[in-house]
């Protein structure tokens, strides 16, 4: 399950912009990987200005997206990062040169979500089918927006 952490200085994004960033990352990930939407988790961490440094000096001009994702090819990772940066830049008017993105590849066997070890890419339907009914219901509620 891809987890994206967005690190941004406090007060740089409104509540609506945060929602837009989360949606842009989710939609970008789904568009480029084909993974189900309910796989994507986005966490936005706001950091006080005095706690961010580049070159050892305070720097608050950038947004950093760190994604923990299933292993893919270098070409696929590059395409995914560029897609995410483009989508996020559009929804929050943030200069794409200052949206930094790092992807950390994780083997699916090292991921547990919804109480089950994650499947390799392409085996999502079988994985979902084996989930307990109450978990499937929770996922459906997420997709419906009823949670």
C-alpha positions in Angstrom: 0.0 0.0 0.0 1.6 3.2 -1.1 2.0 5.7 1.7 2.9 9.3 0.8 4.2 11.7 3.4 4.0 15.3 2.4 6.2 17.6 4.4 5.4 21.3 4.2 6.0 24.3 6.5 3.1 25.3 8.7 0.6 27.6 7.1 1.7 27.1 3.5 -1.4 25.2 2.5 -5.1 25.8 3.4 -7.3 22.9 4.5 -8.8 22.7 1.0 -5.3 22.7 -0.6 -4.3 19.8 1.6 -7.4 17.9 0.4 -6.5 18.7 -3.2 -2.9 17.6 -2.7 -4.1 14.3 -1.2 -6.5 13.8 -4.1 -3.8 14.7 -6.7 -1.4 12.2 -5.2 -4.0 9.5 -5.0 -5.3 10.0 -8.5 -1.7 10.3 -9.9 -0.7 7.0 -8.2 -3.7 5.2 -9.5 -3.4 6.6 -13.0 0.3 5.5 -13.4 0.2 2.2 -11.5 -3.3 0.8 -11.9 -3.4 0.2 -8.2 -6.8 0.4 -6.5 -7.6 3.8 -5.0 -8.1 2.4 -1.5 -4.4 1.4 -1.5 -3.2 5.0 -1.4 -2.6 6.7 1.9 -1.5 10.4 2.1 -0.2 12.0 5.3 0.5 15.7 5.4 3.0 16.8 8.0 3.2 20.5 8.8 6.6 21.5 10.1 7.5 24.7 11.9 9.8 27.0 9.9 12.6 26.6 12.6 12.6 22.8 12.1 13.4 22.6 8.3 16.9 23.0 7.0 18.7 22.6 3.6 22.4 23.1 3.5 22.3 23.4 7.2 20.3 26.6 7.1 16.5 27.2 7.6 14.7 26.7 4.3 10.9 26.7 3.9 10.4 27.2 0.2 9.9 23.6 -0.7 7.4 20.7 -0.3 8.8 17.3 0.0 6.8 14.2 -1.0 8.2 10.9 0.3 6.5 7.8 -1.0 6.8 4.2 0.2 5.7 2.2 -2.7 5.9 -1.3 -4.1 9.1 -2.0 -6.1 8.9 -0.9 -9.8 11.3 -0.2 -12.6 13.4 3.0 -12.5 11.5 4.2 -15.5 8.2 3.6 -13.9 9.3 5.4 -10.7 10.6 8.4 -12.6 7.2 8.7 -14.5 5.3 8.4 -11.2 7.4 11.1 -9.5 7.0 13.5 -12.4 3.2 12.9 -12.6 2.8 13.5 -8.9 4.8 16.7 -9.0 2.8 18.0 -12.0 -0.6 17.2 -10.4 0.3 18.6 -7.0 1.7 21.8 -8.5 -1.5 22.4 -10.4 -3.8 22.0 -7.3 -1.9 24.2 -4.9 -0.1 26.7 -7.2 3.3 25.5 -5.8 6.3 25.9 -8.1 7.1 22.4 -9.4 10.8 23.2 -9.1 10.3 23.3 -5.3 8.3 20.1 -5.0 10.8 17.4 -4.3 9.8 13.7 -4.4 11.6 10.6 -3.2 10.2 7.1 -3.7 11.3 4.3 -1.5 10.7 0.9 -3.0 9.4 -1.8 -0.7 8.9 -5.5 -1.6 5.2 -6.3 -1.2 6.1 -9.2 1.1 7.3 -6.5 3.6 3.9 -4.8 3.8 0.8 -5.8 5.8 -2.5 -3.8 5.3 -5.9 -4.8 6.4 -4.4 -7.7 8.3 -3.0 -9.4 5.2 0.4 -9.4 3.5 0.3 -7.2 0.4 0.2 -8.8 -3.1 2.6 -8.3 -6.0 1.4 -5.8 -8.6 -1.4 -7.4 -10.7 -2.7 -9.7 -8.0 -4.9 -7.1 -6.3 -8.3 -8.6 -7.2 -7.4 -12.0 -5.7 -6.0 -10.3 -2.6 -9.2 -8.3 -2.2 -11.3 -11.4 -2.7 -9.6 -13.2 0.1 -10.2 -10.4 2.7 -12.8 -10.9 5.4 -16.2 -9.5 4.6 -16.0 -6.8 7.3 -12.7 -5.5 5.8 -14.3 -5.5 2.3 -17.2 -3.5 3.7 -14.8 -0.9 5.3 -13.0 -0.5 2.0 -16.2 -0.1 0.1 -17.3 2.6 2.7 -14.0 4.4 2.0 -14.6 4.3 -1.7 -18.1 5.6 -1.3 -17.0 8.3 1.0 -19.3 7.1 3.8 -16.6 6.9 6.4 
